[in-house]
Amino acid sequence: MSLKRTPDRNEPKVTLQTLARHLNLAVGTISAALNDSPAARAIPEVTKRRILDAARELNYQPNYFARSLRLQRTYTIGVIAEQIGDPYGAMIISGVEEHLRDSEYFFLTVIHRHDRRILQNYSKMLVTRGVEGFITVDTSITERPSRPTVAVAGHTSVPGVTNLVLDQQLAARLVLTHLLELGHRDIAFMKGPTGSSDSATRWAAICAASNELGVRIRPKLVVQIEQDLTTPQLGYPYAKELLARQKPFTALFAYNDLSAIGAIWAFREAGLSVPEDISVVGFDDVPLAVFSSPELTTIRQPLQQMGQIAAKTLIDQIEGKAKYEAEIVIEPELIIRASSGPAPRSLSKPTKSPLANDDKARVPGLANSRRRQDR
């Protein structure tokens, strides 16, 4: 007996019963193999392969609605992000999608733009639609959610929430060490928008690393980003503000890549060269960093992999395959490109870095990510 697929719309729908007749097997056996249920352990591997091959050959499409009713599950997760056009969030969501692509899970995405009321309403709306867990991106969580949750850049310790975070202090040490080795002593800083969940943690890390390395943070060389944009315009007016203060500096450590690229525009407009007059370092390593002119030195967050880790961690918790973890820490990597160079001799003289060589080399990325089990 042989069935063939055709593009005819009137072709009868292939069901479990169709597969059972085709393979001369029980419907329960077919269902167990396709769903990889505990009962599938008793099915010989050769039979499982026959079932899966037949399902592909006959273009079997499972009825997820019926399955959800039967198992009382929706196989849906909610992704809550600050905004959709942000390169940072887009890369994380891309990683989530990539991991879920080969699974039976779907995801629904909502955008809150740091509006607390909208965030609460959308969270409740997702629950009513049956999501089994949440992944949040650049979202501050203050209360325990009603579903398992993985927060990317959440930072706040909340019971039941797994925080997926970057080692911000290591990132700050890597950047400042790099600039010190190039002879920079007059360093300007851009602080992130107050609405971003990374801002306070990153600034605290920069202050701690500066104190450790002997870098003086001058108030006139610090600007606070007040806008919430997803283009290089984010950093442009604040770089102009730094220049208007007429306090000399040879390097800028920007909040992220977009603000760094906007700053480069402002510096060039003022007749300054990067990195000959001012070195610029960003944060995130979004795709635009490579296409900046000059190419941007930056801290790499493995954003797409972080999305994949968030999705896997959440599904493992939902499925009971892994224990709850309070925090997963990802180590950053310094990517040195053309936007950073030696400090102009008229302002600073190079000296040896205060960090030991073994500390400078510790940038393994995901391979040595540290995990802490909540006790």
Stockholm file with secondary structure:
# STOCKHOLM 1.0

chainA/1-375         MSLKRTPDRNEPKVTLQTLARHLNLAVGTISAALNDSPAARAIPEVTKRRILDAARELNYQPNYFARSLRLQRTYTIGVIAEQIGDPYGAMIISGVEEHLRDSEYFFLTVIHRHDRRILQNYSKMLVTRGVEGFITVDTSITERPSRPTVAVAGHTSVPGVTNLVLDQQLAARLVLTHLLELGHRDIAFMKGPTGSSDSATRWAAICAASNELGVRIRPKLVVQIEQDLTTPQLGYPYAKELLARQKPFTALFAYNDLSAIGAIWAFREAGLSVPEDISVVGFDDVPLAVFSSPELTTIRQPLQQMGQIAAKTLIDQIEGKAKYEAEIVIEPELIIRASSGPAPRSLSKPTKSPLANDDKARVPGLANSRRRQDR
#=GR chainA/1-375 SS CCCCCCSCTTSCCCCHHHHHHHHTCCHHHHHHHHHTCGGGGGSCHHHHHHHHHHHHHTTCCCCHHHHHHHHTCCCEEEEEESCSSCHHHHHHHHHHHHHHHTSSCEEEEEECTTCHHHHHHHHHHHHHTTCCCEEEESCCCCSCCSSCEEEETCCSCCTTEEEEEECHHHHHHHHHHHHHHTTCCSEEEEECCTTSTTHHHHHHHHHHHHHHHTCCCCGGGEEECCCCCSSGGGTHHHHHHHHHTTCCCSEEECSSHHHHHHHHHHHHHTTCCTTTTCEEEEEECCTHHHHSSSCCEEEECCHHHHHHHHHHHHHHHHHTSSCCCSEEEECCEEECCTTCCCCCTTTCCCCCCSSCHHHHTCCCGGGGCEEECCC
#=GC SS_cons         CCCCCCSCTTSCCCCHHHHHHHHTCCHHHHHHHHHTCGGGGGSCHHHHHHHHHHHHHTTCCCCHHHHHHHHTCCCEEEEEESCSSCHHHHHHHHHHHHHHHTSSCEEEEEECTTCHHHHHHHHHHHHHTTCCCEEEESCCCCSCCSSCEEEETCCSCCTTEEEEEECHHHHHHHHHHHHHHTTCCSEEEEECCTTSTTHHHHHHHHHHHHHHHTCCCCGGGEEECCCCCSSGGGTHHHHHHHHHTTCCCSEEECSSHHHHHHHHHHHHHTTCCTTTTCEEEEEECCTHHHHSSSCCEEEECCHHHHHHHHHHHHHHHHHTSSCCCSEEEECCEEECCTTCCCCCTTTCCCCCCSSCHHHHTCCCGGGGCEEECCC
//
